[in-house]
């Protein structure tokens, strides 16, 4: 059954997309800023060349800016203690996770934007879980208030994505410009 589903080109591309994201995530978290930047650039470049629709690069750039604003603000508020691996407000490896996540929006996560409550629940649990795991693996200290704050941020972000992308996913349209 699973092998039969992998014959579908859309399913295969979604699996590759998720696998590439995971490789990028682990490279950033475990490899630090230099390795993370190299692998993230490769993942994002291949994504834009082989999978992205017209205008999708704007979503990746927008999420890079959003990540700098959100995680940068939380960092300035004392939510993270990165030790020596600091790049401006954020280490580069943490900032790169945002455009890597954006590679999933129009492909493997496309179905989710039609289900606001499920998306909010997923954001409220998966977002903080990712930060918790990443912090543990990268040796980053998190303030006690950070994970609940991340739960709220990611739940609201996923609700916004439902409002913005849910109509296009339901209509079966391509990437919005």
C-alpha positions as CSV (number, residue, x, y, z in Angstrom):
1,X,0.0,0.0,0.0
2,X,2.7,2.5,1.0
3,X,4.9,1.6,-2.0
4,X,1.9,2.0,-4.3
5,X,1.3,5.6,-2.9
6,X,5.0,6.4,-3.5
7,X,4.3,5.8,-7.3
8,X,2.2,9.0,-7.2
9,X,4.6,11.9,-8.2
10,X,2.9,14.3,-5.8
11,X,3.3,11.9,-2.9
12,X,6.9,11.3,-3.9
13,X,7.6,15.0,-4.1
14,X,6.0,15.6,-0.7
15,X,8.1,12.8,0.9
16,X,11.3,14.3,-0.6
17,X,10.2,17.7,0.6
18,X,9.7,16.5,4.2
19,X,13.0,14.5,4.1
20,X,14.9,17.6,2.8
21,X,13.4,19.7,5.5
22,X,14.5,17.2,8.1
23,X,18.0,17.0,6.7
24,X,18.1,20.9,6.9
25,X,16.7,20.9,10.4
26,X,19.2,18.4,11.7
27,X,22.0,20.2,9.9
28,X,21.2,23.5,11.4
29,X,20.6,22.2,14.9
30,X,23.5,19.7,15.1
31,X,25.9,21.4,12.6
32,X,25.6,25.0,13.7
33,X,25.6,28.0,11.6
34,X,28.2,27.2,9.0
35,X,27.0,23.6,8.2
36,X,23.4,24.7,8.6
37,X,23.8,27.6,6.2
38,X,25.4,25.3,3.5
39,X,22.8,22.6,3.8
40,X,19.9,25.1,4.1
41,X,21.1,26.9,1.0
42,X,21.2,23.6,-0.8
43,X,17.8,22.5,0.4
44,X,16.2,25.8,-0.4
45,X,17.9,26.1,-3.8
46,X,16.8,22.6,-4.8
47,X,13.3,23.3,-3.5
48,X,13.0,26.6,-5.5
49,X,14.4,25.0,-8.7
50,X,12.5,21.6,-8.6
51,X,9.4,22.0,-6.5
52,X,8.4,25.6,-5.9
53,X,5.6,27.3,-7.8
54,X,5.6,30.8,-9.2
55,X,6.1,33.3,-6.4
56,X,6.9,30.8,-3.7
57,X,10.3,32.4,-3.1
58,X,8.3,35.3,-1.5
59,X,7.0,32.9,1.1
60,X,10.5,31.7,2.0
61,X,11.8,35.3,2.2
62,X,8.7,36.3,4.2
63,X,9.3,33.5,6.7
64,X,12.9,34.4,7.0
65,X,11.9,38.0,8.0
66,X,9.1,36.6,10.2
67,X,11.6,34.3,12.0
68,X,14.0,37.2,12.6
69,X,11.2,39.3,14.0
70,X,9.6,36.5,16.2
71,X,12.6,34.6,17.4
72,X,14.7,37.8,17.5
73,X,12.1,39.4,19.7
74,X,11.9,36.4,22.0
75,X,15.7,36.3,22.1
76,X,15.9,40.0,23.1
77,X,13.3,39.3,25.8
78,X,15.6,36.6,27.2
79,X,13.9,33.5,25.9
80,X,17.1,31.9,24.6
81,X,20.6,31.6,25.9
82,X,22.8,30.5,23.0
83,X,26.1,30.9,24.7
84,X,28.9,31.6,22.2
85,X,26.9,30.6,19.0
86,X,25.3,34.0,18.5
87,X,24.8,35.8,15.2
88,X,23.4,39.3,15.8
89,X,20.1,38.7,17.7
90,X,19.9,35.0,16.7
91,X,22.4,32.4,15.6
92,X,22.2,31.9,11.8
93,X,21.2,28.2,12.3
94,X,18.0,29.1,14.2
95,X,17.1,31.8,11.8
96,X,17.5,29.4,8.8
97,X,14.8,27.1,10.2
98,X,12.1,29.6,9.2
99,X,12.6,29.5,5.5
100,X,13.2,25.8,5.7
101,X,9.8,25.4,7.3
102,X,8.3,27.6,4.6
103,X,9.3,25.0,2.0
104,X,6.6,22.8,3.5
105,X,3.7,25.3,3.3
106,X,2.5,24.7,-0.2
107,X,3.4,21.0,-0.5
108,X,3.2,18.4,2.3
109,X,1.2,20.8,4.6
110,X,-1.1,22.1,1.9
111,X,-4.0,19.9,3.2
112,X,-3.7,21.2,6.7
113,X,-4.6,24.8,5.9
114,X,-8.2,23.7,5.3
115,X,-8.5,22.6,9.0
116,X,-8.0,25.6,11.3
117,X,-8.4,23.7,14.6
118,X,-6.1,20.9,13.6
119,X,-3.6,23.4,12.3
120,X,-3.7,25.5,15.5
121,X,-3.3,22.3,17.6
122,X,-0.4,21.2,15.4
123,X,1.2,24.5,15.6
124,X,0.7,24.8,19.4
125,X,2.3,21.4,19.9
126,X,4.8,20.9,17.1
127,X,6.3,24.4,17.2
128,X,7.3,24.2,20.9
129,X,8.3,20.5,20.5
130,X,10.7,21.5,17.7
131,X,12.2,24.3,19.9
132,X,12.5,22.0,22.9
133,X,14.3,19.2,20.9
134,X,16.5,21.6,19.0
135,X,17.5,23.4,22.2
136,X,18.4,20.1,23.8
137,X,20.4,18.9,20.8
138,X,22.2,22.3,20.3
139,X,22.9,23.0,24.0
140,X,20.6,26.1,24.1
141,X,19.0,27.1,27.3
142,X,15.3,28.1,27.1
143,X,13.5,30.4,29.6
144,X,10.7,28.8,31.4
145,X,8.1,31.0,29.7
146,X,9.4,30.4,26.2
147,X,7.7,27.2,25.2
148,X,4.2,28.4,26.2
149,X,4.9,31.6,24.3
150,X,6.0,29.6,21.3
151,X,2.8,27.5,21.6
152,X,0.7,30.7,21.3
153,X,2.8,32.1,18.5
154,X,2.7,28.9,16.4
155,X,-1.0,28.4,17.0
156,X,-1.8,31.9,15.8
157,X,0.7,31.6,12.9
158,X,-1.0,28.4,11.7
159,X,-4.5,30.0,12.1
160,X,-3.2,32.9,9.9
161,X,-1.9,30.3,7.4
162,X,-5.3,28.7,7.3
163,X,-6.9,32.0,6.5
164,X,-4.3,32.9,3.9
165,X,-3.7,29.5,2.2
166,X,-6.8,27.5,3.0
167,X,-8.8,28.9,0.1
168,X,-6.1,28.2,-2.4
169,X,-5.6,24.6,-1.1
170,X,-9.3,23.9,-1.2
171,X,-9.6,25.2,-4.7
172,X,-6.6,23.2,-5.8
173,X,-4.8,26.3,-7.0
174,X,-1.0,26.7,-7.2
175,X,1.1,28.9,-5.1
176,X,-0.4,32.3,-4.5
177,X,1.7,35.1,-5.8
